[in-house]
Amino acid sequence: MSMVSTGSGIPYHVHQHEDEIFEIITGELEVTVNGEVHLLNKGDMVFLPKRVPHGFKALQDTSMRVSIVPAGAEQMFVELSILPPGPPDMEKVSQICRRYGVTFI
């Protein structure tokens, strides 16, 4: 399960290899998929297909389950989790993500 603090999120990006599914447990999430904005609340789910640009931002503290299919990108999240705290160094984040077929646009 992931926790996303109010105002934080992930910039617009594309996965080359994996589909994602977000299930909102608590909170409110704004998800943009291929240019369309969707507002998700507790109990909502969204399917994010590979090669389709998407990003999200928490409008309030949000907990969610994220499923990635097929498996394989887990190591990317491990590498991202050991970056120093504070505002992300997007150059380092982008380098890590590119190795797993994820690019920011």
C-alpha positions in Angstrom: 0.0 0.0 0.0 1.2 3.5 -0.8 0.6 6.7 1.0 0.6 10.0 -0.9 0.6 13.3 1.0 -1.6 16.2 0.0 -0.2 18.1 -2.9 2.4 15.4 -3.8 2.3 13.0 -6.7 4.1 11.7 -9.8 4.6 13.9 -12.9 3.2 12.8 -16.3 5.0 9.7 -17.4 4.8 6.6 -19.6 5.5 2.9 -18.7 6.8 0.9 -21.7 6.3 -2.5 -20.1 3.7 -2.5 -17.3 0.0 -1.7 -16.8 -0.9 -0.2 -13.4 -4.1 -0.3 -11.4 -4.7 2.2 -8.5 -7.3 1.4 -5.9 -8.1 4.3 -3.5 -8.4 3.2 0.1 -8.7 6.7 1.7 -8.4 10.3 0.5 -8.8 11.9 -2.9 -6.5 11.6 -5.9 -6.5 13.5 -9.2 -5.3 11.3 -12.0 -4.6 12.5 -15.5 -4.7 9.7 -18.2 -3.9 10.6 -21.8 -4.8 14.2 -21.1 -8.1 13.4 -19.3 -8.4 14.4 -15.6 -10.2 12.0 -13.3 -11.1 12.5 -9.6 -10.8 9.3 -7.5 -12.1 8.8 -4.0 -12.3 6.0 -1.5 -13.3 2.8 -3.3 -12.5 4.0 -6.8 -10.1 2.2 -9.1 -8.4 3.3 -12.3 -6.6 1.2 -15.0 -3.5 2.8 -16.5 -2.4 0.9 -19.6 1.3 0.8 -20.6 2.4 3.3 -23.2 -0.4 5.7 -22.2 0.8 8.9 -20.5 -0.4 9.4 -17.0 0.4 11.2 -13.7 -1.3 11.9 -10.4 -1.6 14.3 -7.5 -3.1 13.8 -4.0 -5.8 16.4 -3.3 -5.8 15.2 0.3 -3.7 12.5 2.1 -4.4 9.4 0.1 -3.7 5.7 0.7 -3.9 3.4 -2.2 -3.0 0.0 -3.5 -1.0 -0.1 -6.7 -0.8 -3.2 -8.8 1.8 -3.4 -11.6 1.4 -6.1 -14.3 3.5 -7.8 -15.3 5.8 -7.8 -12.2 9.4 -6.6 -12.6 9.4 -2.9 -11.8 9.6 -3.5 -8.0 13.3 -3.0 -8.0 12.7 0.5 -9.4 10.7 1.4 -6.4 13.4 0.0 -4.1 16.0 2.2 -5.8 13.8 5.2 -5.6 13.1 4.6 -1.9 16.8 5.0 -1.0 17.2 8.4 -2.5 17.8 11.2 0.1 14.7 12.7 1.7 13.5 16.1 0.6 12.5 17.4 -2.9 13.4 14.7 -5.5 16.4 15.1 -7.7 14.5 14.6 -10.9 17.7 13.9 -12.9 18.5 10.9 -10.6 14.8 9.8 -10.5 14.7 9.9 -14.3 17.9 7.9 -14.6 16.6 5.2 -12.4 13.2 5.1 -14.0 14.6 5.0 -17.6 16.4 1.7 -16.7 12.9 0.2 -16.1 11.2 1.7 -19.2 9.6 4.6 -17.5 10.0 8.1 -19.0 8.8 11.5 -17.8 7.2 13.8 -20.4 
